[in-house]
Amino acid sequence: MHVALIVVHVIMCFAIIGMVLLQSGKGADIGSAFGGAGSQAVFGSMGTPTLLGKITTGIAILFTLTSFSLAVLGGERGGSVVRERAPVSAPAAPAPATSPTPPAAPAQK
């Protein structure tokens, strides 16, 4: 199941790339990006959706569903990267308290 889902996901990935590359953009010429006369159409309404747009939407939905499914299935497979448990050591005993040495007395002449 997991391998089949990965295969479908990769196919959807290539399909969405191909469909997006087949479509022409709304602002197809580079001049509209720099304030050309056709720059109003770049952010305008989409109009009627084309067949390529509908297919791209369907592929994008399938791609999202396979991504979500792989994330859910991958969470079940997850585990720790640590192979062994760390040894449990006894708590360290406190160091014995040492009394500070008194300052040396000044030398008498």
SULJO-V547275 format. One record per residue. N is the residue number from 1. PHI is phi as a letter, one per 30 degrees, with the letter a starting at -180 (999 if undefined). Layout:
N_PHI, N_PHI
This chain:
1_999, 2_d, 3_d, 4_d, 5_d, 6_d, 7_d, 8_d, 9_d, 10_d, 11_d, 12_d, 13_d, 14_d, 15_d, 16_d, 17_d, 18_d, 19_d, 20_d, 21_d, 22_d, 23_d, 24_c, 25_d, 26_d, 27_c, 28_d, 29_c, 30_d, 31_d, 32_d, 33_d, 34_c, 35_i, 36_d, 37_d, 38_c, 39_d, 40_d, 41_d, 42_d, 43_c, 44_d, 45_d, 46_d, 47_i, 48_d, 49_d, 50_d, 51_d, 52_d, 53_d, 54_d, 55_d, 56_d, 57_d, 58_d, 59_d, 60_d, 61_d, 62_d, 63_d, 64_d, 65_d, 66_d, 67_d, 68_d, 69_d, 70_d, 71_d, 72_d, 73_d, 74_d, 75_d, 76_d, 77_d, 78_d, 79_a, 80_d, 81_d, 82_d, 83_d, 84_b, 85_d, 86_d, 87_d, 88_d, 89_c, 90_d, 91_d, 92_d, 93_d, 94_d, 95_d, 96_d, 97_d, 98_c, 99_d, 100_d, 101_d, 102_d, 103_d, 104_d, 105_d, 106_d, 107_d, 108_d, 109_c
